[in-house]
Amino acid sequence: MRGYAGRHRVRPGITGLAQVKGLRGEIRTVERAMRRVELDKEYIDRWSLWLDLHIMLATVRAVFFDRDAY
């Protein structure tokens, strides 16, 4: 996939844009894997303090209110 190696420009974290958009844990299809990479690339391209704050708040919301969170 084009741009895949760019994901290695940033350090991995506990959460991320893909995770708060429902693409967490094991990925069972190629389409979901590609979507996760797209969201990772979007994070890299759009990075800002505000985006990080949004992700942190969305993570808290997912942990407390999403039945599928683990």
GISULCOR-V814419 format. One record per residue. N is the residue number from 1. SS is DSSP state (A for helix, B for strand, O for the rest). PSI is psi in degrees with one decimal (NA if undefined). OMEGA is omega in whole degrees, 0 to 359 (* if undefined). Layout:
n-><N N>
ss-><SS SS>
psi-><PSI PSI>
omega-><OMEGA OMEGA>
//
This chain:
n-><1 2 3 4 5 6 7 8 9 10 11 12 13 14 15 16 17 18 19 20 21 22 23 24 25 26 27 28 29 30 31 32 33 34 35 36 37 38 39 40 41 42 43 44 45 46 47 48 49 50 51 52 53 54 55 56 57 58 59 60 61 62 63 64 65 66 67 68 69 70>
ss-><O O O A A A A A A O O O O O O O A A A A O O O O O O O O O A A A A A A A A A A A A A A A A A O O A A A A A A A A A A A A A A A A A O O O O O>
psi-><135.9 130.5 1.4 -42.8 -23.7 -21.0 -21.6 1.4 -17.2 152.9 141.1 153.3 -173.0 -34.5 176.1 176.1 -43.9 -39.2 -41.4 -12.3 11.8 2.6 62.9 161.7 -155.5 136.6 121.6 -9.3 155.3 -37.8 -43.1 -35.7 -42.2 -39.1 -38.4 -43.5 -41.7 -43.5 -35.5 -43.1 -39.2 -42.0 -45.5 -43.8 -32.4 8.8 136.9 165.2 -39.9 -38.2 -41.4 -41.3 -41.2 -45.2 -42.1 -43.8 -40.6 -33.0 -45.8 -45.6 -43.7 -40.9 -39.9 -24.4 -7.8 118.0 -24.5 1.2 142.2 NA>
omega-><181 178 183 183 179 178 182 177 181 180 178 180 181 181 180 181 179 182 181 175 174 181 181 178 182 177 187 179 178 181 179 177 179 179 178 179 178 180 175 178 177 178 181 183 185 188 172 176 181 178 177 177 177 180 179 178 178 178 179 179 181 182 185 188 181 182 182 180 177 *>
//
